[in-house]
């Protein structure tokens, strides 16, 4: 893999595009997402304490939207209720949460996040001096399905900017989409592949867009004649091509 590909993957990792784990600091939450709608107004979520001592957790729910860079935007909501909101889980034990919605299915999928957050232990159980106790926190998505649910991704064509490449995905459907892979390749004058980067995708919510940026140093830019962007989903393969202008590679 070329240096550019390494830079690309490093940047994408920093942007948080890796898929979330179902396990964090001895806390396991299943399922990894909750689907609600006209047929299922509530569901159970299992909280598993995999530690060797009891843990206390609080549960919070937020409405969930996204910025163009993929960062979550959370807001208070009464559309989703959860019980209980506080619980103690013994070592190795599982406890269930009941999650339900008061929201009715609309034209577009509604999206929320539930967070299970570990609470600090009582003073008598505090970590010994010099040790730091890391508190677990885990969030999973909740979707209230649209009346007619469909995901439809469109590519925002790649553009060359000083020192970087920019492209994006726009979801014009009524439910979230998750790109399976996002692959970018740089080609030379003979069509040969000079560099490539690949990354798993992340949620693109209904009616929203996701913009991706990757570094494009001058030394790589001047050798590259074109780039190809390919995005695969379960139902779609999107491709775009960009001819590189050497004069725009910078000084």
Secondary structure, 3 states (H helix, E strand, C coil): CCHHHHHHHHHHHHCCCCCCCCEECCEEEECCEEEECCCCCEEEEEEEECCCCCEEEEEEEEEEEECCCCCEEEEECCCEEEECCEEEECCCCEEEEEEEECCCCCCCCEEEEEEEEECCCCHHHCCCCCCCCCCCEEEEEEEECCCCCCCCEEEEEEEEECCEEEEEEEECCCCCEECCEEEEEEECCCCCEEEEEEECCCEECCCCEEEEEEECCHHHHCCCCEEEEEEECCCCEEEEEEECCHHHCCC
